[in-house]
Amino acid sequence: MNKVVANAEEAIKDIQSGATLMLGGFGLCGIPENCINALVKKGVDSLTCISNNAGVDDFGIGLLLQQKQVKKMVASYVGENAEFERQLLSGELEVELIPQGTLATRCMAAGYGMPAVYLLAGVGTEVAEGKETRNFNGKDYLLEYAFDSDFAIVKAWKGDTQGNLVFKETARNFNPMMAMAGKITIAEVEELVPAGELDPNQVHTPGIYVHRIFQGTNYEKRIEQRTTRKRS
Amino acid sequence: MALNKEQIAHRIARELQDGFYVNLGIGIPTLVANYIPQGVKVVLQSENGLLGMGPFPFEGEENPDLINAGKQTITTVPGSVFFDSAMSFGMIRAGKVDLTVLGAMEVADNGDIANWKIPGKMVKGMGGAMDLVAAAKNIIVAMQHTNPKGESKLLPKCSLPLTGVKCVRKIVSDLGVFDITPDGFRCIEYAPGVTIDEIKAKTAGRLTIADDVKEMVFNA
């Protein structure tokens, strides 16, 4: 069993146009920068991207949007991206906006082998349109289906050659449950270590969910909203 | 005079109780953290995956891996914990978060809230707002009473796409504090210098005035 690949290009080499991808991250925090850049370089298009956000104009998934590589975006919040809004309002881009917790839980359901779950978010709103509902204990819930994604692409802090992953701070976000949800899961990590070096008590994502892993390079880790306080 | 944003946040902070787990939304709600009353300890939840959010970092100490739900750089306090987004919304859904404070474009007198979409104009998405309003035990809305044209945002029925139905419990606007009751909005406090007549004129939804309505007092 060898999960280690040389770099992002090799990790994504069988991703074809028209594929459905999950991409980890919240805002620009914990996004798979190396793989996104490799997808831009490869030039695949008509992608369906499932990700909480769509990056900003010149970083993250925004780079794929710039090259018109995305056919459909499934996200919860897309506010920081002017090109996204332009493509959406002009009808070039298909968009499905879903509540953030529903997005996370539909990933989780896939990773846990559950075909669907009942969720409260969106009841009585346009999110509920066309969805099956069921009443439990006097409350209506929406039937929400597990995602079906060809690839999941995630970013972790550390990983080992078995594919075990450890995330850092709030860069964890959607990465663990997306890692569990891909038919093929690709993990890029800041530091790749030999099996045995990670404390098994501290692993967040077991390697069984990860098919390919590599150590990324040149992480920019751009900050979207730099907020600070003065030293008193 | 109508309250400014800081005063709205200040007034909302008085609703915090010792031991509360609290989720603060983007904008005015974020400012509530600056007015936590003395002797009250709360734990701030950020729905991207953190309990125990601290203040903004000192200049030069920003960490790109450590942000809040508004994508702002932040810090943690002792006893903080990170988790993934599924668990984060799991604890919200399971009712573990005691109080949610968020902004709104419109609130109806039955507690419906709209804050995520203006058809044809603004398409940003709902983020975690729909999950939060569907599940939180107690929801307080921080908002301006009227839009820039002077039209009421406290309505008989929301005109914008809904974020959640019958979920808001209390509103703190620039004009006063309002409970949502079976009879609609009930004014329980008014901003210093604001008259009940002004509140009546600027509230389109059903409105009652509490018998013991009083003027808000700011000491600090």
Chai-1 contact restraints between the chains, C-beta under 6 A:
chainA,res_idxA,chainB,res_idxB,connection_type,confidence,min_distance_angstrom,max_distance_angstrom,comment,restraint_id
A,F26,B,N48,contact,1.0,0.0,6.0,A-B,restraint_1
A,G27,B,K71,contact,1.0,0.0,6.0,A-B,restraint_2
A,C29,B,I67,contact,1.0,0.0,6.0,A-B,restraint_3
A,S76,B,G125,contact,1.0,0.0,6.0,A-B,restraint_4
A,S76,B,G127,contact,1.0,0.0,6.0,A-B,restraint_5
A,Y77,B,G125,contact,1.0,0.0,6.0,A-B,restraint_6
A,Y77,B,G127,contact,1.0,0.0,6.0,A-B,restraint_7
A,V78,B,G125,contact,1.0,0.0,6.0,A-B,restraint_8
A,G79,B,K124,contact,1.0,0.0,6.0,A-B,restraint_9
A,L88,B,V123,contact,1.0,0.0,6.0,A-B,restraint_10
A,L97,B,G125,contact,1.0,0.0,6.0,A-B,restraint_11
A,P99,B,M126,contact,1.0,0.0,6.0,A-B,restraint_12
A,P99,B,M130,contact,1.0,0.0,6.0,A-B,restraint_13
A,P99,B,D131,contact,1.0,0.0,6.0,A-B,restraint_14
A,Q100,B,G127,contact,1.0,0.0,6.0,A-B,restraint_15
A,Q100,B,G128,contact,1.0,0.0,6.0,A-B,restraint_16
A,G101,B,F89,contact,1.0,0.0,6.0,A-B,restraint_17
A,G101,B,D131,contact,1.0,0.0,6.0,A-B,restraint_18
A,A104,B,S85,contact,1.0,0.0,6.0,A-B,restraint_19
A,A104,B,A86,contact,1.0,0.0,6.0,A-B,restraint_20
A,A104,B,F89,contact,1.0,0.0,6.0,A-B,restraint_21
A,T105,B,A86,contact,1.0,0.0,6.0,A-B,restraint_22
A,M108,B,A86,contact,1.0,0.0,6.0,A-B,restraint_23
A,L120,B,A134,contact,1.0,0.0,6.0,A-B,restraint_24
A,L120,B,A135,contact,1.0,0.0,6.0,A-B,restraint_25
A,A121,B,M130,contact,1.0,0.0,6.0,A-B,restraint_26
A,A121,B,D131,contact,1.0,0.0,6.0,A-B,restraint_27
A,A121,B,A134,contact,1.0,0.0,6.0,A-B,restraint_28
A,G122,B,M130,contact,1.0,0.0,6.0,A-B,restraint_29
A,G124,B,V165,contact,1.0,0.0,6.0,A-B,restraint_30
A,T125,B,L162,contact,1.0,0.0,6.0,A-B,restraint_31
A,E126,B,P161,contact,1.0,0.0,6.0,A-B,restraint_32
A,K168,B,D65,contact,1.0,0.0,6.0,A-B,restraint_33
A,E169,B,D65,contact,1.0,0.0,6.0,A-B,restraint_34
A,E169,B,L66,contact,1.0,0.0,6.0,A-B,restraint_35
A,E169,B,F82,contact,1.0,0.0,6.0,A-B,restraint_36
A,T170,B,N48,contact,1.0,0.0,6.0,A-B,restraint_37
A,T170,B,G49,contact,1.0,0.0,6.0,A-B,restraint_38
A,T170,B,L50,contact,1.0,0.0,6.0,A-B,restraint_39
A,T170,B,L66,contact,1.0,0.0,6.0,A-B,restraint_40
A,T170,B,I67,contact,1.0,0.0,6.0,A-B,restraint_41
A,A171,B,D65,contact,1.0,0.0,6.0,A-B,restraint_42
A,R172,B,G49,contact,1.0,0.0,6.0,A-B,restraint_43
A,R172,B,F82,contact,1.0,0.0,6.0,A-B,restraint_44
A,R172,B,D84,contact,1.0,0.0,6.0,A-B,restraint_45
A,N173,B,N48,contact,1.0,0.0,6.0,A-B,restraint_46
A,N173,B,G49,contact,1.0,0.0,6.0,A-B,restraint_47
A,N173,B,S85,contact,1.0,0.0,6.0,A-B,restraint_48
A,F174,B,S85,contact,1.0,0.0,6.0,A-B,restraint_49
A,P176,B,D84,contact,1.0,0.0,6.0,A-B,restraint_50
A,M177,B,D84,contact,1.0,0.0,6.0,A-B,restraint_51
A,M177,B,A86,contact,1.0,0.0,6.0,A-B,restraint_52
A,K221,B,P64,contact,1.0,0.0,6.0,A-B,restraint_53
A,I223,B,P64,contact,1.0,0.0,6.0,A-B,restraint_54
A,I223,B,T73,contact,1.0,0.0,6.0,A-B,restraint_55
A,E224,B,K71,contact,1.0,0.0,6.0,A-B,restraint_56
A,Q225,B,K71,contact,1.0,0.0,6.0,A-B,restraint_57
A,Q225,B,Q72,contact,1.0,0.0,6.0,A-B,restraint_58
A,R226,B,E62,contact,1.0,0.0,6.0,A-B,restraint_59
A,R226,B,T73,contact,1.0,0.0,6.0,A-B,restraint_60
A,T227,B,F56,contact,1.0,0.0,6.0,A-B,restraint_61
A,T227,B,Q72,contact,1.0,0.0,6.0,A-B,restraint_62
A,T227,B,T73,contact,1.0,0.0,6.0,A-B,restraint_63
A,T228,B,F56,contact,1.0,0.0,6.0,A-B,restraint_64
A,T228,B,P57,contact,1.0,0.0,6.0,A-B,restraint_65
A,T228,B,E59,contact,1.0,0.0,6.0,A-B,restraint_66
A,R229,B,P55,contact,1.0,0.0,6.0,A-B,restraint_67
A,R229,B,F56,contact,1.0,0.0,6.0,A-B,restraint_68
A,R231,B,F58,contact,1.0,0.0,6.0,A-B,restraint_69
